[in-house]
């Protein structure tokens, strides 16, 4: 990996990552902002690189690891990120997210997304009320029905809360390719603002129907499992990043190449890779800068991971 140097802007958030050393290449941060995509239902723009919290943020609030996670979030916010995705089923991740947002005083800048994974209206409402408390916010930007659990009931509840102004957007999620057809059936009958699903250079089923449907119907998409739980890194372990990745796509790491492959599809609103390391957070953010691959270059990337 090429040498990196951190960037320093006026934001005080970057002080938390200033001690990380030489992390960022060139002056790309100052030259241009993080790529944005619009939420079709509103026209609001979001940066294409978000932050997932599954496993990585499942840390108790008094644990020493919290210091590092605060650096991760500071790097994310300092680099132009906004969307943070969490869930009640991620252990302490939801509470950790809320506390870090409070400590960094960035609630007015973040787009908070969480989920409901309960059966029955009362259970769903209890879980959602807990989310408001843990995220320490009177309004949540996006709540999604997690893995299509009790979808009709929970979506009806979310619409009530949206009408009350307590949440801004609603959606549904899953993380497995066999569930893509089920997601499509829900999207056909239930109006939602967002859908979250898995898509990567090694798992491309979403290209067949799901992404085209969302593009046609104006549904924002959040992409999970972009690295396939680390499997894609294993495929290129020990391999040098091809020169064309840097020369043609401004990519300086395999992670950036994977992320650029995904966000090159215009139907993708944002990717939400998780990390517990500030340097990986900065690396992820760089994928939202510079050139994106065209169709031929995307197939070239796919061959590199075949």
WOPEQUI-V734139 format. One record per residue. N is the residue number from 1. SS is DSSP state (helix for helix, strand for strand, loop for the rest). Layout:
BEGIN
N | SS
N | SS
END
This chain:
BEGIN
1 | loop
2 | loop
3 | loop
4 | loop
5 | loop
6 | loop
7 | loop
8 | loop
9 | loop
10 | loop
11 | loop
12 | helix
13 | helix
14 | helix
15 | helix
16 | helix
17 | loop
18 | helix
19 | helix
20 | helix
21 | loop
22 | loop
23 | loop
24 | loop
25 | loop
26 | loop
27 | loop
28 | helix
29 | helix
30 | helix
31 | helix
32 | loop
33 | loop
34 | loop
35 | loop
36 | strand
37 | strand
38 | strand
39 | loop
40 | loop
41 | loop
42 | loop
43 | loop
44 | loop
45 | strand
46 | strand
47 | strand
48 | loop
49 | strand
50 | loop
51 | strand
52 | strand
53 | loop
54 | loop
55 | loop
56 | loop
57 | loop
58 | loop
59 | loop
60 | loop
61 | loop
62 | loop
63 | loop
64 | loop
65 | loop
66 | helix
67 | helix
68 | helix
69 | helix
70 | helix
71 | helix
72 | helix
73 | helix
74 | helix
75 | helix
76 | helix
77 | helix
78 | helix
79 | loop
80 | loop
81 | loop
82 | loop
83 | strand
84 | strand
85 | strand
86 | loop
87 | loop
88 | loop
89 | loop
90 | loop
91 | loop
92 | loop
93 | helix
94 | helix
95 | helix
96 | helix
97 | helix
98 | helix
99 | helix
100 | helix
101 | helix
102 | helix
103 | helix
104 | helix
105 | loop
106 | loop
107 | loop
108 | loop
109 | loop
110 | loop
111 | strand
112 | strand
113 | strand
114 | strand
115 | strand
116 | strand
117 | loop
118 | loop
119 | loop
120 | loop
121 | helix
122 | helix
123 | helix
124 | helix
125 | helix
126 | helix
127 | helix
128 | helix
129 | helix
130 | helix
131 | helix
132 | helix
133 | helix
134 | helix
135 | loop
136 | loop
137 | loop
138 | loop
139 | loop
140 | strand
141 | strand
142 | strand
143 | strand
144 | strand
145 | strand
146 | helix
147 | helix
148 | helix
149 | loop
150 | loop
151 | helix
152 | helix
153 | helix
154 | helix
155 | helix
156 | helix
157 | helix
158 | helix
159 | helix
160 | helix
161 | helix
162 | helix
163 | helix
164 | loop
165 | loop
166 | loop
167 | strand
168 | strand
169 | strand
170 | strand
171 | strand
172 | strand
173 | strand
174 | loop
175 | loop
176 | loop
177 | helix
178 | helix
179 | helix
180 | helix
181 | helix
182 | helix
183 | helix
184 | helix
185 | helix
186 | helix
187 | helix
188 | helix
189 | helix
190 | loop
191 | loop
192 | loop
193 | loop
194 | strand
195 | strand
196 | strand
197 | strand
198 | strand
199 | loop
200 | strand
201 | loop
202 | loop
203 | strand
204 | loop
205 | helix
206 | helix
207 | helix
208 | loop
209 | loop
210 | helix
211 | helix
212 | helix
213 | helix
214 | helix
215 | helix
216 | helix
217 | helix
218 | loop
219 | loop
220 | strand
221 | strand
222 | strand
223 | strand
224 | strand
225 | loop
226 | loop
227 | loop
228 | helix
229 | helix
230 | helix
231 | helix
232 | helix
233 | helix
234 | helix
235 | helix
236 | loop
237 | loop
238 | loop
239 | loop
240 | loop
241 | loop
242 | loop
243 | helix
244 | helix
245 | helix
246 | helix
247 | helix
248 | helix
249 | helix
250 | loop
251 | loop
252 | loop
253 | loop
254 | helix
255 | helix
256 | helix
257 | helix
258 | helix
259 | helix
260 | helix
261 | helix
262 | helix
263 | helix
264 | loop
265 | loop
266 | loop
267 | loop
268 | loop
269 | loop
270 | strand
271 | strand
272 | loop
273 | loop
274 | strand
275 | loop
276 | loop
277 | loop
278 | helix
279 | helix
280 | helix
281 | helix
282 | helix
283 | helix
284 | helix
285 | helix
286 | helix
287 | loop
288 | loop
289 | loop
290 | loop
291 | loop
292 | loop
293 | loop
294 | loop
295 | helix
296 | helix
297 | helix
298 | helix
299 | helix
300 | helix
301 | helix
302 | helix
303 | helix
304 | helix
305 | loop
306 | loop
END
